[in-house]
Amino acid sequence: MKDQERDQLRRCILELLQQTGPLRYTVIEKKVVASYMAFATSNTVENQLCSYLVVYGFVERISRGMYKITLKGERLLESLSK
């Protein structure tokens, strides 16, 4: 996956969490995979959410299967939106 595609996928996940508040993983996955991005698959969403955004503190797991954006994630979203 190219860096540009990864950034678009991360931005999509962060925007979704910012606009709606905490969401279940399955909702995030379905909405992102259904988005306009042809490269967004269940695996790419899981990798970006669980292996990047959560690990580096951009998204927080607040309970089993529930995620929310952090202040650090909002700053990343701001930089990705430029």
DRENZAPA-915471 format. One line per 3 residues: number of its first residue (from 1); their letters; for each residue x, y, z of N, C-alpha, C. Coordinates in pm, whole numbers. Example, Ala and Ser with C-alpha at 12.3 -4.5 7.8 and 13.67 -1.06 7.14 Angstrom:
BEGIN
1 = as = 1319 -569 780 1230 -450 780 1320 -330 780  1285 -225 708 1367 -106 714 1290 3 787
END
This chain:
BEGIN
1 = mkd = 85 -118 0 0 0 0 90 124 0  59 219 -83 138 341 -94 111 433 25  209 521 52 195 615 163 72 704 147
4 = qer = 45 748 25 -70 835 0 -201 762 31  -209 637 -6 -330 558 22 -346 536 172  -235 509 242 -240 493 387 -289 619 454
7 = dql = -237 733 409 -279 862 467 -427 887 443  -478 854 325 -620 873 295 -706 784 384  -662 662 404 -736 569 488 -735 615 633
10 = rrc = -621 658 681 -612 710 819 -701 832 836  -697 923 738 -781 1043 745 -928 1007 748  -969 911 667 -1109 867 663 -1154 812 799
13 = ile = -1070 728 861 -1102 672 992 -1111 782 1097  -1013 872 1098 -1011 979 1197 -1129 1075 1179  -1161 1109 1055 -1276 1198 1030 -1405 1134 1078
16 = llq = -1422 1007 1053 -1541 935 1096 -1554 940 1248  -1445 914 1318 -1449 917 1465 -1468 1058 1519  -1412 1156 1451 -1428 1294 1496 -1572 1341 1478
19 = qtg = -1634 1305 1370 -1770 1350 1339 -1876 1279 1423  -1854 1153 1454 -1959 1074 1518 -1934 1045 1665  -1810 1059 1710 -1778 1019 1845 -1740 872 1847
22 = plr = -1733 812 1966 -1691 671 1976 -1777 578 1891  -1709 484 1825 -1778 387 1740 -1722 248 1762  -1804 149 1732 -1760 10 1734 -1674 -17 1612
25 = ytv = -1584 -111 1627 -1493 -146 1518 -1570 -187 1392  -1675 -266 1409 -1750 -315 1293 -1814 -200 1215  -1858 -98 1284 -1918 19 1217 -1810 94 1140
28 = iek = -1696 115 1204 -1584 184 1138 -1546 107 1011  -1528 -22 1025 -1487 -106 912 -1588 -97 797  -1716 -112 827 -1818 -110 721 -1824 24 651
31 = kvv = -1817 133 727 -1827 266 666 -1705 298 581  -1587 262 629 -1466 292 554 -1456 204 429  -1487 76 440 -1483 -13 324 -1587 30 220
34 = asy = -1700 83 265 -1804 128 173 -1773 266 114  -1665 329 158 -1630 462 107 -1584 452 -38  -1546 563 -91 -1506 572 -232 -1370 510 -261
37 = maf = -1293 474 -159 -1157 425 -179 -1156 277 -220  -1110 251 -339 -1109 114 -391 -1011 25 -315  -908 85 -255 -807 8 -184 -845 -21 -39
40 = ats = -957 31 8 -1000 8 146 -1066 -129 158  -1002 -219 230 -1056 -352 254 -1063 -374 405  -1125 -481 446 -1132 -513 588 -992 -523 648
43 = ntv = -901 -583 576 -763 -598 625 -690 -465 636  -704 -378 537 -634 -250 542 -690 -162 653  -820 -167 674 -882 -89 783 -830 -141 917
46 = enq = -830 -272 935 -782 -329 1061 -636 -294 1085  -554 -305 981 -412 -271 996 -391 -126 1035  -459 -36 969 -440 105 998 -497 143 1134
49 = lcs = -612 89 1169 -673 123 1298 -597 59 1413  -584 -72 1411 -528 -144 1526 -375 -143 1530  -312 -148 1414 -166 -158 1412 -96 -24 1399
52 = ylv = -171 81 1371 -106 213 1360 -174 316 1450  -300 345 1423 -367 455 1494 -377 429 1645  -408 307 1685 -418 276 1828 -279 267 1891
55 = vyg = -188 197 1825 -53 176 1879 18 309 1905  1 407 1816 71 534 1830 -12 642 1900  -128 604 1954 -204 695 2039 -294 794 1966
58 = fve = -322 773 1839 -410 863 1765 -557 827 1788  -581 702 1820 -714 651 1851 -702 571 1980  -802 581 2065 -802 509 2192 -912 404 2194
61 = ris = -878 287 2242 -978 182 2262 -1038 204 2400  -1166 243 2404 -1227 280 2532 -1297 162 2599  -1332 63 2524 -1387 -62 2577 -1376 -165 2466
64 = rgm = -1419 -284 2493 -1405 -389 2393 -1477 -352 2264  -1400 -334 2158 -1457 -303 2027 -1499 -159 2006  -1477 -70 2105 -1517 71 2092 -1392 159 2084
67 = yki = -1393 250 1988 -1277 336 1966 -1320 482 1959  -1228 571 2003 -1253 714 1989 -1123 784 1952  -1134 898 1888 -1018 976 1848 -962 1047 1971
70 = tlk = -830 1065 1976 -764 1136 2085 -726 1276 2037  -676 1358 2130 -628 1491 2090 -512 1480 1991  -426 1383 2014 -315 1358 1922 -369 1320 1784
73 = ger = -477 1242 1781 -540 1204 1656 -602 1322 1584  -658 1415 1661 -716 1535 1599 -606 1620 1536  -490 1627 1600 -378 1702 1541 -328 1633 1412
76 = lle = -323 1499 1415 -284 1426 1293 -385 1450 1182  -512 1447 1214 -616 1471 1114 -601 1609 1053  -569 1707 1137 -548 1843 1088 -433 1846 988
79 = sls = -324 1777 1019 -208 1778 928 -236 1697 800  -316 1591 810 -350 1510 692 -448 1584 601  -525 1676 657 -626 1747 578 -568 1862 499
82 = k = -443 1896 521 -381 2010 451 -335 1971 313
END
